[in-house]
């Protein structure tokens, strides 16, 4: 093993006198790449031999020596730095493989002994298996999205047209934050083309799955729950950001169609889809009344129902429809009763009689996302226990040895790996859930799970097509943590409910809302807020309080101002 030393004030003097270089290894205690490098690279006999023959090895934790971290950090941890006795950097990078590091340590020793010039040291390549996440990722995703934008017809790609709600999600988020005129064009052209064209069912409302032609014509008349739920959210959020009532009306009509056509009144769950029926959908309203409606799929899927609940909660808050919020709560409770097995996660489907198929990563993630939304929009604490349970399932059953979030079968190598696009999109969705839950529950370890999962694909996302948009959204949440809104007040106080409603109804790209009762002393102490007699909303950026409000009208303005500060951090 390497005989690590700590940094001392006379270390560089000793290095100069002994004519030896310093191998500085900067680490963070939570960083799995630091452990990987120490075991796989610094544990290699070639590296250990080079260190023993002519190097002073120094291992520094960033928290114990923040000044060294600020001076020598190479953009993340681990940081590998080789110094001479003057403190000059001879070579520096992050993760590096064993053969190259051994050679560089030997070359640096020759420089310090006067046997070689510093410019004779080879470049220190970064051999990290997965790179660090940086701010350059978001512009890269944005550029790729714009490159695939169909400027003539809207949407993405040049052939068969799918709605791609995840790409629209990212465009809405980036435009709300940056006010990019090109993203504005993407949103206005795409959303208008979909709503005005054959993809949209003008008679009954809702959207078909896709269109055969680039100009949004020749629709495939199948309707899916997932498409309608995701587009419902797109239209509501775009309507808020762009202040367009016509987009909000499309969202409202889509919600009504989803409730009418997909919700089963007996099962209290949403059907996964409606069968294609060209003959039915070409008829006007009068003609359709004489025909049997398209058949509903008899399977009720965990992920689709969870997405529908989230969209319905958004519609209830945005459009002032509390009855839709109530329906969303009923569906969520039924979904958990039918498909959740505590300690083992969600099943994938319900056929009206029994559970079907063990659930995959996506089922766990979408259900956890639904539970977070329910806690935010309704403050119904019955959903807290299943959320904690699902997060434990994610950590225990869906993280592989690299830190990637995967299906349980992939983790044990019992199942075939999904395509890269699916792995990226599902892993990004899981990371986003973990980042939001970390704030709500006060569990910072979830942030590192999310970070590790995203780092696994930092070199892949450019090859992932439209799935890169989901990855970009998750990275944005990691780089700019959500605005955390904490409302302190009792649940039966109408002033508390008003503050919660204002917190949820205002559009923000990234926000976590929770209520804390004045007698929850432990939670109040963790958040650093006092128990007040009057309901109060606190806005947090990371661990800094960005505002305190007692009136909904000032809270709405405070949310927007705090979000601008969030983007500058």
C-alpha positions as CSV (number, residue, x, y, z in Angstrom):
1,X,0.0,0.0,0.0
2,X,1.0,3.6,-0.5
3,X,2.3,5.3,2.7
4,X,0.1,8.3,2.5
5,X,1.2,11.5,4.3
6,X,-0.8,14.5,5.3
7,X,0.0,18.0,4.0
8,X,2.3,20.0,6.3
9,X,3.7,23.6,6.0
10,X,7.2,22.3,5.3
11,X,6.2,19.7,2.8
12,X,7.3,21.6,-0.3
13,X,10.6,22.5,1.4
14,X,11.2,18.8,2.1
15,X,10.4,18.0,-1.5
16,X,12.9,20.6,-2.8
17,X,15.6,19.4,-0.5
18,X,15.0,15.7,-1.3
19,X,14.6,16.5,-5.1
20,X,11.4,14.6,-5.2
21,X,8.0,15.5,-6.6
22,X,4.8,15.5,-4.6
23,X,1.9,13.3,-5.7
24,X,-1.2,15.1,-4.4
25,X,-4.4,13.1,-4.3
26,X,-7.4,15.2,-3.6
27,X,-10.5,13.3,-2.5
28,X,-14.1,13.8,-1.2
29,X,-15.3,11.3,1.4
30,X,-18.5,10.5,-0.6
31,X,-16.9,10.2,-4.0
32,X,-16.9,6.6,-5.3
33,X,-14.5,7.5,-8.1
34,X,-11.9,8.4,-5.4
35,X,-12.4,4.9,-3.9
36,X,-12.2,3.3,-7.4
37,X,-8.9,5.1,-8.2
38,X,-7.3,4.3,-4.9
39,X,-8.1,0.6,-5.2
40,X,-7.7,0.1,-9.0
41,X,-5.0,2.6,-9.8
42,X,-3.0,3.5,-6.7
43,X,-3.2,-0.1,-5.6
44,X,-1.4,-1.2,-8.8
45,X,2.1,-2.5,-8.2
46,X,3.5,-0.3,-11.0
47,X,2.2,2.9,-9.4
48,X,3.3,1.8,-5.9
49,X,6.8,1.0,-7.2
50,X,7.1,4.4,-8.9
51,X,6.0,6.2,-5.7
52,X,8.4,4.3,-3.5
53,X,11.3,5.0,-5.8
54,X,11.0,8.8,-5.8
55,X,7.8,10.6,-4.8
56,X,6.2,12.0,-1.7
57,X,2.5,10.8,-1.7
58,X,0.0,13.1,0.0
59,X,-3.7,12.4,0.3
60,X,-5.9,15.3,1.1
61,X,-9.6,15.4,2.0
62,X,-11.2,18.5,0.5
63,X,-13.0,19.3,3.8
64,X,-9.9,19.2,5.9
65,X,-7.9,21.3,3.5
66,X,-10.3,23.6,1.6
67,X,-7.5,25.9,0.6
68,X,-5.6,23.1,-1.2
69,X,-8.9,22.0,-2.8
70,X,-9.5,25.5,-4.1
71,X,-5.9,25.8,-5.4
72,X,-5.4,22.4,-7.0
73,X,-8.9,21.0,-7.8
74,X,-9.1,20.0,-11.4
75,X,-12.9,20.3,-11.7
76,X,-13.9,17.4,-9.4
77,X,-12.8,14.5,-7.3
78,X,-10.5,12.8,-7.4
79,X,-8.0,15.4,-8.5
80,X,-4.5,14.0,-9.3
81,X,-1.7,16.7,-9.2
82,X,2.1,16.3,-9.4
83,X,4.0,19.2,-7.9
84,X,7.7,20.1,-7.7
85,X,9.4,21.6,-4.7
86,X,8.4,25.1,-5.7
87,X,4.7,24.1,-5.7
88,X,4.6,24.3,-9.5
89,X,2.2,21.9,-11.2
90,X,4.1,19.5,-13.4
91,X,0.9,17.6,-14.4
92,X,-2.7,17.6,-13.3
93,X,-6.0,15.9,-14.1
94,X,-8.8,13.9,-12.4
95,X,-9.0,10.1,-12.7
96,X,-6.0,8.5,-14.5
97,X,-5.1,4.9,-15.3
98,X,-2.3,3.0,-13.7
99,X,0.3,2.7,-16.5
100,X,0.1,6.3,-17.4
101,X,0.3,7.5,-13.8
102,X,3.3,5.3,-13.1
103,X,5.1,6.8,-16.1
104,X,4.3,10.4,-15.1
105,X,5.5,9.9,-11.6
106,X,8.8,8.6,-12.9
107,X,9.1,11.5,-15.4
108,X,8.3,14.0,-12.7
109,X,11.1,12.5,-10.5
110,X,13.5,13.0,-13.4
111,X,12.5,16.6,-13.6
112,X,13.0,17.2,-9.9
113,X,16.5,15.6,-10.1
114,X,17.4,17.9,-13.0
115,X,17.6,15.0,-15.5
116,X,14.7,16.2,-17.6
117,X,12.8,19.4,-18.5
118,X,9.2,20.0,-17.3
119,X,8.0,20.2,-21.0
120,X,9.3,16.6,-21.5
121,X,6.5,15.3,-19.3
122,X,3.7,13.8,-21.3
123,X,0.2,15.2,-21.2
124,X,-1.9,13.9,-18.3
125,X,-4.9,12.3,-20.0
126,X,-8.1,11.9,-18.1
127,X,-8.8,8.2,-18.0
128,X,-11.9,8.4,-15.8
129,X,-14.4,5.8,-16.8
130,X,-17.2,8.4,-16.6
131,X,-16.5,12.1,-16.6
132,X,-17.7,14.8,-14.2
133,X,-20.9,16.6,-14.8
134,X,-20.4,20.2,-15.8
135,X,-22.3,23.3,-17.0
136,X,-21.3,22.5,-20.6
137,X,-23.9,19.7,-20.7
138,X,-27.0,21.8,-20.8
139,X,-26.0,24.0,-23.8
140,X,-24.9,20.7,-25.5
141,X,-28.4,19.2,-25.0
142,X,-30.0,22.5,-26.1
143,X,-27.9,22.6,-29.3
144,X,-28.8,19.0,-30.2
145,X,-32.4,19.7,-29.6
146,X,-32.3,22.7,-31.9
147,X,-30.4,20.7,-34.5
148,X,-33.2,18.1,-34.6
149,X,-36.0,20.7,-34.7
150,X,-38.2,20.7,-37.8
151,X,-38.3,24.5,-38.5
152,X,-41.0,24.0,-41.2
153,X,-43.6,21.9,-39.4
154,X,-42.5,21.9,-35.7
155,X,-41.6,18.9,-33.7
156,X,-38.4,16.9,-34.0
157,X,-37.0,14.8,-36.8
158,X,-37.7,14.6,-40.5
159,X,-39.9,11.5,-40.8
160,X,-42.7,10.0,-38.8
161,X,-43.8,12.5,-36.1
162,X,-44.1,11.7,-32.4
163,X,-44.9,14.3,-29.9
164,X,-41.7,13.8,-27.7
165,X,-43.0,15.4,-24.5
166,X,-39.6,14.9,-22.8
167,X,-38.0,17.2,-25.4
168,X,-40.7,19.8,-24.9
169,X,-40.1,19.5,-21.1
170,X,-36.5,20.5,-21.6
171,X,-37.4,23.3,-24.0
172,X,-39.9,24.7,-21.6
173,X,-37.4,24.6,-18.7
174,X,-34.6,26.2,-20.7
175,X,-36.8,28.9,-22.2
176,X,-38.3,29.7,-18.8
177,X,-34.7,30.2,-17.4
178,X,-32.9,31.8,-20.4
179,X,-35.6,33.3,-22.6
180,X,-34.0,31.9,-25.7
181,X,-35.9,33.1,-28.9
182,X,-35.1,29.9,-30.7
183,X,-36.6,27.7,-28.0
184,X,-39.6,30.0,-28.0
185,X,-40.0,29.1,-31.7
186,X,-39.6,25.4,-30.9
187,X,-42.4,25.6,-28.3
188,X,-44.8,27.9,-30.2
189,X,-44.5,26.1,-33.6
190,X,-44.6,22.6,-32.1
191,X,-47.4,23.0,-29.7
192,X,-49.5,25.0,-32.2
193,X,-48.9,22.5,-35.0
194,X,-49.9,19.5,-32.8
195,X,-53.0,21.2,-31.4
196,X,-54.2,22.4,-34.8
197,X,-53.3,19.4,-36.8
198,X,-54.6,15.8,-37.2
199,X,-52.6,14.6,-34.2
200,X,-55.2,16.3,-32.0
201,X,-58.7,14.9,-31.9
202,X,-60.8,18.0,-32.5
203,X,-64.1,16.2,-31.7
204,X,-63.4,14.3,-28.5
205,X,-60.2,16.0,-27.4
206,X,-56.9,14.4,-26.6
207,X,-54.1,13.3,-28.8
208,X,-53.2,10.3,-31.0
209,X,-49.9,8.4,-30.5
210,X,-48.1,9.7,-33.7
211,X,-48.5,10.8,-37.3
212,X,-47.1,9.0,-40.3
213,X,-46.0,12.2,-42.1
214,X,-43.6,15.0,-41.3
215,X,-46.4,17.6,-41.5
216,X,-48.4,16.0,-38.7
217,X,-50.8,14.4,-41.1
218,X,-52.0,10.8,-41.4
219,X,-52.4,10.1,-37.7
220,X,-52.2,6.6,-36.2
221,X,-55.5,6.7,-34.4
222,X,-54.4,4.8,-31.3
223,X,-54.6,6.9,-28.1
224,X,-52.3,6.1,-25.2
225,X,-52.6,7.3,-21.6
226,X,-48.9,8.2,-21.4
227,X,-49.0,10.5,-24.4
228,X,-52.0,12.3,-23.2
229,X,-50.8,12.7,-19.6
230,X,-47.4,14.0,-20.7
231,X,-48.9,16.4,-23.3
232,X,-51.4,17.6,-20.8
233,X,-48.5,18.7,-18.6
234,X,-46.7,20.2,-21.5
235,X,-49.6,22.4,-22.6
236,X,-50.3,23.6,-19.0
237,X,-46.7,24.5,-18.3
238,X,-46.1,26.1,-21.7
239,X,-49.4,28.1,-21.2
240,X,-48.1,29.4,-17.9
241,X,-44.6,30.2,-19.2
242,X,-45.7,31.8,-22.5
243,X,-48.9,33.3,-20.9
244,X,-51.1,31.8,-23.6
245,X,-54.6,31.0,-22.7
246,X,-55.1,29.0,-25.9
247,X,-52.5,26.5,-24.7
248,X,-54.1,26.3,-21.3
249,X,-57.5,25.6,-23.0
250,X,-55.9,22.7,-24.9
251,X,-54.6,21.3,-21.6
252,X,-58.0,21.7,-20.0
253,X,-59.7,19.8,-22.8
254,X,-57.0,17.1,-22.8
255,X,-57.6,16.5,-19.0
256,X,-61.3,16.3,-19.6
257,X,-60.8,13.8,-22.4
258,X,-58.4,11.7,-20.3
259,X,-60.9,11.5,-17.5
260,X,-63.8,10.6,-19.8
261,X,-62.1,8.1,-22.1
262,X,-59.4,6.5,-20.0
263,X,-60.7,6.4,-16.4
264,X,-62.4,3.2,-15.4
265,X,-65.3,3.9,-13.0
266,X,-65.2,0.4,-11.5
267,X,-61.4,-0.1,-11.1
268,X,-60.7,3.6,-10.3
269,X,-57.6,3.4,-12.5
270,X,-56.7,4.7,-16.0
271,X,-56.7,2.3,-18.9
272,X,-53.4,2.2,-20.7
273,X,-54.8,3.0,-24.1
274,X,-57.7,3.1,-26.7
275,X,-57.5,0.9,-29.7
276,X,-57.0,2.5,-33.2
277,X,-60.2,3.0,-35.1
278,X,-59.8,5.1,-38.3
279,X,-63.5,4.8,-39.2
280,X,-64.7,6.2,-35.8
281,X,-62.2,9.1,-35.7
282,X,-63.0,10.3,-39.2
283,X,-66.7,10.9,-38.2
284,X,-68.1,14.2,-36.8
285,X,-69.6,14.3,-33.4
286,X,-73.1,13.3,-34.5
287,X,-71.7,10.3,-36.4
288,X,-69.6,9.1,-33.5
289,X,-72.7,9.0,-31.3
290,X,-74.0,6.2,-33.5
291,X,-70.9,4.1,-33.3
292,X,-69.3,2.1,-30.5
293,X,-66.4,3.9,-29.0
294,X,-62.9,2.4,-29.5
295,X,-62.0,-0.5,-27.3
296,X,-60.0,0.2,-24.1
297,X,-57.0,-1.8,-23.2
298,X,-57.8,-4.0,-20.2
299,X,-54.5,-3.5,-18.6
300,X,-53.8,-0.8,-16.0
301,X,-50.1,0.1,-15.9
302,X,-48.2,1.4,-12.9
303,X,-46.1,4.0,-14.8
304,X,-48.9,5.3,-17.0
305,X,-51.3,5.7,-14.1
306,X,-48.6,7.5,-12.0
307,X,-47.9,9.9,-14.9
308,X,-51.7,10.5,-15.3
309,X,-52.0,11.4,-11.6
310,X,-49.1,13.8,-11.8
311,X,-50.7,15.6,-14.8
312,X,-54.1,15.7,-13.2
313,X,-52.6,17.2,-10.0
314,X,-51.0,19.9,-12.2
315,X,-54.3,20.5,-13.9
316,X,-56.2,20.8,-10.7
317,X,-53.8,23.4,-9.3
318,X,-53.2,25.4,-12.5
319,X,-56.9,25.5,-13.6
320,X,-58.5,25.7,-10.2
321,X,-60.3,22.3,-10.5
322,X,-60.2,20.7,-7.0
323,X,-62.4,17.9,-8.2
324,X,-59.6,16.8,-10.5
325,X,-57.2,16.8,-7.6
326,X,-59.6,14.6,-5.7
327,X,-59.8,12.1,-8.6
328,X,-56.0,12.1,-8.7
329,X,-55.8,11.2,-5.0
330,X,-58.4,8.4,-5.4
331,X,-56.5,6.9,-8.4
332,X,-53.2,7.0,-6.5
333,X,-54.6,5.3,-3.5
334,X,-56.1,2.5,-5.7
335,X,-52.8,2.1,-7.6
336,X,-50.8,1.6,-4.4
337,X,-53.4,-0.8,-3.0
338,X,-53.3,-2.9,-6.2
339,X,-49.6,-2.9,-7.2
340,X,-47.4,-1.9,-4.3
341,X,-45.7,-4.6,-2.2
342,X,-43.9,-2.9,0.7
343,X,-40.2,-3.7,0.6
344,X,-40.3,-5.0,-2.9
345,X,-41.7,-2.2,-4.9
346,X,-44.4,-1.8,-7.6
347,X,-45.7,-4.5,-9.9
348,X,-46.0,-3.4,-13.5
349,X,-49.7,-4.0,-14.3
350,X,-53.2,-4.8,-12.9
351,X,-55.5,-6.8,-15.2
352,X,-58.7,-6.1,-13.2
353,X,-58.2,-9.2,-11.0
354,X,-54.5,-9.6,-10.0
355,X,-51.0,-8.1,-10.3
356,X,-48.9,-8.9,-13.3
357,X,-45.2,-8.8,-13.8
358,X,-42.6,-7.5,-11.4
359,X,-42.1,-3.8,-11.9
360,X,-39.0,-2.3,-13.5
361,X,-37.1,0.8,-12.7
362,X,-39.6,3.0,-14.5
363,X,-42.5,1.7,-12.5
364,X,-40.7,2.5,-9.2
365,X,-39.5,5.9,-10.4
366,X,-42.8,7.1,-11.8
367,X,-44.7,6.0,-8.7
368,X,-42.2,7.7,-6.4
369,X,-42.5,10.9,-8.6
370,X,-46.3,10.6,-8.2
371,X,-46.0,10.4,-4.4
372,X,-43.8,13.4,-4.3
373,X,-46.3,15.3,-6.4
374,X,-49.2,14.2,-4.1
375,X,-47.3,15.4,-1.0
376,X,-46.6,18.7,-2.7
377,X,-50.1,19.4,-4.1
378,X,-52.2,17.9,-1.3
379,X,-50.1,17.6,1.8
380,X,-51.6,14.2,2.4
381,X,-49.2,12.5,4.7
382,X,-50.6,9.0,3.9
383,X,-48.3,9.1,0.9
384,X,-45.1,9.6,2.9
385,X,-44.6,6.0,4.0
386,X,-44.9,4.5,0.6
387,X,-42.5,7.1,-0.8
388,X,-39.9,6.2,1.8
389,X,-40.4,2.6,1.0
390,X,-39.9,3.0,-2.7
391,X,-36.8,5.1,-2.3
392,X,-35.3,2.3,-0.2
393,X,-36.3,-0.2,-2.9
394,X,-34.6,2.0,-5.5
395,X,-31.3,2.1,-3.5
396,X,-31.3,-1.6,-2.6
397,X,-32.5,-3.2,-5.8
398,X,-31.9,-0.9,-8.7
399,X,-28.3,0.4,-8.3
400,X,-25.6,-1.6,-10.0
401,X,-21.9,-1.8,-9.1
402,X,-21.1,1.2,-11.3
403,X,-23.8,3.3,-9.6
404,X,-26.1,3.2,-12.6
405,X,-29.8,3.0,-11.9
406,X,-31.1,0.0,-13.7
407,X,-33.9,-2.6,-13.8
408,X,-33.4,-5.2,-11.0
409,X,-32.9,-7.9,-13.6
410,X,-30.0,-6.0,-15.2
411,X,-28.4,-5.5,-11.8
412,X,-28.2,-9.3,-11.3
413,X,-27.4,-9.8,-15.0
414,X,-30.5,-12.0,-15.3
415,X,-32.1,-9.8,-18.0
416,X,-31.0,-8.3,-21.3
417,X,-29.8,-4.7,-21.1
418,X,-32.2,-2.0,-22.4
419,X,-31.3,0.2,-25.3
420,X,-29.1,3.2,-24.4
421,X,-31.9,5.6,-24.9
422,X,-34.2,3.8,-22.4
423,X,-31.4,3.4,-19.9
424,X,-30.5,7.1,-20.1
425,X,-34.1,8.4,-19.9
426,X,-35.2,6.1,-17.1
427,X,-32.0,6.7,-15.1
428,X,-32.4,10.4,-15.5
429,X,-36.0,10.3,-14.3
430,X,-34.8,8.3,-11.3
431,X,-32.0,10.8,-10.6
432,X,-34.6,13.6,-10.7
433,X,-36.8,11.9,-8.2
434,X,-33.8,11.3,-5.9
435,X,-32.8,14.9,-6.0
436,X,-36.3,16.2,-5.2
437,X,-36.8,13.6,-2.4
438,X,-33.5,14.5,-0.8
439,X,-34.8,18.0,-0.1
440,X,-38.2,16.9,1.0
441,X,-37.0,14.2,3.3
442,X,-33.7,15.7,4.4
443,X,-31.7,12.7,3.0
444,X,-28.6,14.1,1.4
445,X,-27.3,10.6,0.5
446,X,-29.9,10.5,-2.2
447,X,-28.1,13.4,-4.0
448,X,-25.0,11.3,-4.3
449,X,-26.9,8.3,-5.6
450,X,-28.4,10.7,-8.3
451,X,-25.0,12.2,-9.1
452,X,-23.3,8.8,-9.5
453,X,-26.2,7.6,-11.8
454,X,-25.9,10.7,-14.0
455,X,-22.1,10.5,-14.2
456,X,-22.4,6.9,-15.6
457,X,-23.8,8.4,-18.8
458,X,-21.8,11.7,-19.1
459,X,-20.0,10.3,-22.2
460,X,-23.2,8.7,-23.6
461,X,-25.9,11.3,-23.7
462,X,-24.8,12.9,-27.0
463,X,-25.5,9.5,-28.7
464,X,-28.9,9.1,-27.1
465,X,-31.3,11.0,-29.4
466,X,-34.3,12.5,-27.8
467,X,-33.6,10.8,-24.5
468,X,-30.8,13.3,-23.9
469,X,-33.5,15.9,-23.1
470,X,-34.5,13.9,-20.0
471,X,-30.8,13.6,-19.1
472,X,-30.4,17.4,-19.5
473,X,-33.3,18.1,-17.2
474,X,-31.9,15.9,-14.5
475,X,-28.4,17.4,-14.8
476,X,-30.0,20.9,-14.6
477,X,-31.6,19.9,-11.3
478,X,-28.2,18.7,-10.0
479,X,-26.3,21.8,-11.0
480,X,-29.1,24.1,-9.8
481,X,-30.9,22.4,-6.9
482,X,-34.6,23.0,-6.7
483,X,-36.1,25.9,-4.8
484,X,-37.3,24.5,-1.5
485,X,-40.6,26.0,-0.2
486,X,-41.4,25.2,3.4
487,X,-44.7,26.3,4.7
488,X,-44.9,26.2,8.5
489,X,-48.4,26.0,9.7
490,X,-51.2,23.6,10.8
491,X,-53.1,21.7,8.1
492,X,-56.5,23.0,9.2
493,X,-55.5,26.7,8.9
494,X,-56.9,28.3,5.7
495,X,-53.9,30.6,5.6
496,X,-51.6,27.6,5.5
497,X,-53.6,26.1,2.6
498,X,-53.5,29.5,0.7
499,X,-49.7,29.5,1.0
500,X,-49.4,25.9,-0.2
501,X,-51.8,26.6,-3.1
502,X,-49.7,29.7,-4.2
503,X,-46.5,27.7,-3.9
504,X,-47.8,24.9,-6.2
505,X,-49.9,26.9,-8.7
506,X,-47.1,29.3,-9.8
507,X,-44.9,27.8,-12.6
508,X,-41.3,27.1,-11.7
509,X,-39.0,24.7,-13.5
510,X,-37.7,23.2,-10.3
511,X,-39.4,23.4,-6.9
512,X,-40.1,21.2,-3.9
513,X,-43.0,22.2,-1.7
514,X,-43.7,20.8,1.8
515,X,-45.7,21.7,4.9
516,X,-44.2,21.4,8.4
517,X,-46.4,21.5,11.4
518,X,-45.3,24.0,14.2
519,X,-44.8,21.1,16.6
520,X,-42.4,19.1,14.4
521,X,-39.4,20.3,16.4
522,X,-36.9,18.0,14.8
523,X,-37.8,19.0,11.2
524,X,-37.8,22.7,12.1
525,X,-34.4,22.4,13.7
526,X,-33.0,20.6,10.6
527,X,-34.3,23.3,8.4
528,X,-33.3,26.1,10.8
529,X,-36.7,27.8,11.0
530,X,-38.7,28.8,14.0
531,X,-42.2,27.7,14.9
532,X,-44.5,30.7,14.4
533,X,-48.1,31.3,15.4
534,X,-48.9,32.6,12.0
535,X,-48.5,30.4,8.9
536,X,-45.3,31.3,7.1
537,X,-43.6,30.2,3.9
538,X,-39.8,30.0,3.8
539,X,-37.9,29.9,0.5
540,X,-34.6,28.0,0.6
541,X,-31.7,27.9,-1.9
542,X,-29.6,25.0,-0.9
543,X,-29.2,25.8,2.9
544,X,-29.7,29.6,2.5
545,X,-33.0,31.2,3.2
546,X,-34.1,33.3,0.2
547,X,-37.2,34.8,1.7
548,X,-40.0,34.6,4.2
549,X,-43.7,35.3,3.3
550,X,-47.0,35.4,5.1
551,X,-49.2,36.5,2.2
552,X,-49.8,34.5,-1.1
553,X,-49.4,37.6,-3.3
554,X,-45.9,38.4,-2.0
555,X,-45.0,34.7,-2.0
556,X,-45.7,34.4,-5.8
557,X,-43.4,37.3,-6.5
558,X,-40.8,35.9,-4.1
559,X,-40.8,32.6,-5.8
560,X,-39.9,34.2,-9.1
561,X,-37.2,36.3,-7.6
562,X,-35.7,33.3,-5.7
563,X,-35.7,31.2,-8.9
564,X,-33.6,33.9,-10.6
565,X,-31.1,33.7,-7.7
566,X,-31.2,29.9,-8.0
567,X,-30.0,30.0,-11.6
568,X,-27.1,32.3,-10.7
569,X,-25.8,29.9,-8.0
